[in-house]
Amino acid sequence: MEEQVKEIIESLRPYLKHDGGDIEFIRLEDNYVYIKLTGACRDCMFQDNTILYGIEALIKDKIPEIEGVINIDL
């Protein structure tokens, strides 16, 4: 399942990079995906929408066992 999540995240990176941002996979734990948004995405006022309606929706659509996506700031 972790490899599937990483592949999905890699497929999203070009779109985020186009807007000056990026995404890093941190870990998969208890069916939650932990990510880190960087670049322009880090301080974007729409990052919650990007996570919920973009990243999380796509991951859950392809891997229904995933409970959610959590952005962490390391």
C-alpha positions as CSV (number, residue, x, y, z in Angstrom):
1,M,0.0,0.0,0.0
2,E,2.9,2.4,0.8
3,E,4.2,2.1,-2.8
4,Q,0.8,2.9,-4.2
5,V,0.6,6.0,-2.0
6,K,4.1,7.1,-3.1
7,E,3.2,6.6,-6.8
8,I,0.1,8.8,-6.4
9,I,2.0,11.5,-4.6
10,E,4.7,11.4,-7.4
11,S,1.9,11.9,-10.0
12,L,0.7,15.0,-8.1
13,R,4.1,16.6,-7.8
14,P,4.2,18.2,-11.3
15,Y,1.0,20.1,-10.6
16,L,2.2,21.4,-7.3
17,K,5.5,22.3,-8.7
18,H,3.8,24.3,-11.5
19,D,2.5,26.6,-8.8
20,G,5.8,26.8,-7.0
21,G,5.1,24.1,-4.4
22,D,6.0,20.5,-3.7
23,I,5.0,17.5,-1.6
24,E,7.0,15.0,0.3
25,F,5.8,11.6,1.5
26,I,6.7,11.2,5.2
27,R,5.1,7.9,6.2
28,L,2.1,5.7,6.2
29,E,0.9,4.8,9.7
30,D,-2.4,3.2,10.8
31,N,-4.0,3.9,7.4
32,Y,-3.1,7.6,7.5
33,V,-0.7,9.2,5.0
34,Y,1.6,11.8,6.5
35,I,2.9,14.3,4.0
36,K,4.8,17.6,4.1
37,L,3.8,20.4,1.8
38,T,6.8,22.6,0.8
39,G,7.5,25.7,-1.3
40,A,4.6,27.9,-2.1
41,C,2.2,25.2,-0.8
42,R,3.6,25.5,2.7
43,D,2.1,28.9,3.4
44,C,-0.8,28.8,0.9
45,M,-4.1,29.8,2.4
46,F,-5.7,27.0,0.2
47,Q,-3.5,24.2,1.5
48,D,-6.4,22.6,3.5
49,N,-8.5,22.5,0.3
50,T,-5.6,21.1,-1.7
51,I,-5.1,18.3,0.9
52,L,-8.8,17.4,1.4
53,Y,-10.2,17.8,-2.1
54,G,-7.1,17.0,-4.1
55,I,-4.5,14.8,-2.4
56,E,-6.7,13.0,0.0
57,A,-9.6,12.5,-2.4
58,L,-7.3,11.0,-5.1
59,I,-5.6,8.7,-2.6
60,K,-8.8,7.5,-1.0
61,D,-10.3,7.0,-4.5
62,K,-7.5,4.7,-5.5
63,I,-6.9,3.1,-2.0
64,P,-10.2,3.0,0.0
65,E,-8.4,1.7,3.1
66,I,-6.7,5.1,3.6
67,E,-8.5,7.0,6.4
68,G,-7.0,10.4,5.7
69,V,-4.0,12.6,4.8
70,I,-2.2,14.6,7.5
71,N,0.2,17.5,6.6
72,I,3.1,17.8,9.1
73,D,5.5,20.6,9.4
74,L,9.0,19.3,10.3
